[in-house]
Amino acid sequence: MSGAKKKLLVLGGTGFVGSEICRKALLRNCEVVALSRRGQPGAELKGQAWANKVDWRAGSALDPVCVGALVPEVDAVVHSIGILLESRMNSFFSGSKSSGENVTYEQANRDSALIPAREALKSPRTKAFVFVSAKSAPPLLDRYLKAKREVEAELSAYNSEELRSVFLHPGFVFHPSKGYSLPLSSVMSLGESVSSSLKKTAGIEIPGLDAPTSLDLLADAAVVACLSEDVSGVLENQGMQDLVNSLEGV
């Protein structure tokens, strides 16, 4: 890991996951540029001192001109944009403020990553792209997962010396700031235990029932993945924890 101060671009930096990635990056002495459609932190963040240290930018990750102007200025890009549902219900289930209306899985979960990644591939300075993906999804959300896997497939084909890619595979992401997420995380933990038992005893695996992931771990792992030059590929919960621990000397 280089000792030089790094500059990160967080796509979706005002969201539930993205804003915490911004905060964690500042704690690790990084400069942070956050791109989102609204271009400024929400009311819940404006009173927090760290938010004043982020360079908030308004724009779309789907706009090659917009991201093409930002990517060459940074050492790494973190993609935290995404929708869980293509409907108004997305604002409840995803943990973000996005309604999901008039936005497809392909636009939000695939193209908003591939367009910046292709710009990063052309940038001599940008050496890492960290993609917040998902471990699995229920059958009814197959397009949600397919869009994310298409991103991983393309980025995996890149020359890692030109652009190192890391794919974070969390389960359901929980945090005390989202009150409903705590009981849901308990349900997911129980479901994952049942699914694991069925897989061992009967060879039956239930997709979408994965161990939940704390927002704290996910955000920390995203930042450390940017800073750790020897890390690439898929990281699930244990891999994320091991990565963070390795930097802390645990």
VENGITA-V159477 format. One record per helix or strand of 2 or more residues. SS is the DSSP state (a for helix, b for strand). FROM is the first residue (numbers start at 1). TO is the last residue. Records with the same first field share a line. If there is no record, write none. Layout:
SS: FROM-TO ; FROM-TO
This chain:
b: 7-11 ; 31-36 ; 55-58 ; 76-79 ; 128-132 ; 164-168 ; 173-174 ; 213-214 ; 233-235
a: 16-27 ; 43-46 ; 49-53 ; 64-71 ; 90-93 ; 105-122 ; 139-156 ; 179-202 ; 215-227 ; 237-248
